[in-house]
């Protein structure tokens, strides 16, 4: 079973909090697999491998244009999400779906 949450357009931070809540609940077996679908307000995420020089304008310019910056714990570099882009966040127990090997 996969529950789908269509959030419409939303800022990044509340969706990140919801993702983290769902992950903890899924790890405890309290909820089924879920998929969050959202269109973000303008945001740039900086992953663990983010190179700040890959953002070509300063934070003040981004703020003036309504673009938020968020440092996140996931991999990757610099990613922009914004209006018109559908983003999907799956919260799926891979071992239950036989999509991952045993935990080591």
RASULPE-V837180 format. One record per residue. N is the residue number from 1. SS is DSSP state (H for helix, E for strand, - for the rest). OMEGA is omega in degrees with one decimal (999 if undefined). Layout:
n: (N N)
ss: (SS SS)
omega: (OMEGA OMEGA)
This chain:
n: (1 2 3 4 5 6 7 8 9 10 11 12 13 14 15 16 17 18 19 20 21 22 23 24 25 26 27 28 29 30 31 32 33 34 35 36 37 38 39 40 41 42 43 44 45 46 47 48 49 50 51 52 53 54 55 56 57 58 59 60 61 62 63 64 65 66 67 68 69 70 71 72 73 74 75 76 77 78 79 80 81 82 83 84 85 86 87 88 89 90 91 92 93 94 95 96 97 98 99 100 101 102 103 104)
ss: (- E E E E E E E E E - H H H H H H H H H H H H H H H H - - - - - E E E E E E E E - - E E E E - - - - - H H H - - - - H H H H H H - - - E E E E - - - - - - E E E E - - - - - E E E E E - - - - - - - - - - - - -)
omega: (177.8 176.0 -179.3 177.5 177.9 -172.0 -176.5 -178.3 -174.9 171.9 -173.0 -171.8 179.3 179.1 176.7 177.2 179.1 177.7 -178.3 177.2 -180.0 179.4 -179.7 179.0 179.6 178.4 178.4 179.0 -176.8 -177.1 173.3 174.3 -178.5 174.9 176.2 174.3 -174.2 171.2 -174.3 163.2 -175.6 -177.5 170.7 175.3 178.7 -179.8 -178.1 -178.2 -176.4 174.0 -176.9 179.6 176.4 171.6 -168.0 175.8 -177.5 -177.0 178.6 178.3 178.2 -179.3 179.5 179.2 178.1 -179.0 179.1 172.4 177.1 171.3 -177.8 -175.0 -178.8 177.3 177.1 -175.9 -177.6 -179.2 174.5 170.9 -179.5 -179.4 -179.6 -180.0 176.1 -179.8 177.8 177.5 178.5 171.7 -169.0 175.3 -172.1 -179.3 177.9 179.3 179.3 179.6 179.2 178.4 179.8 178.0 -179.0 999)
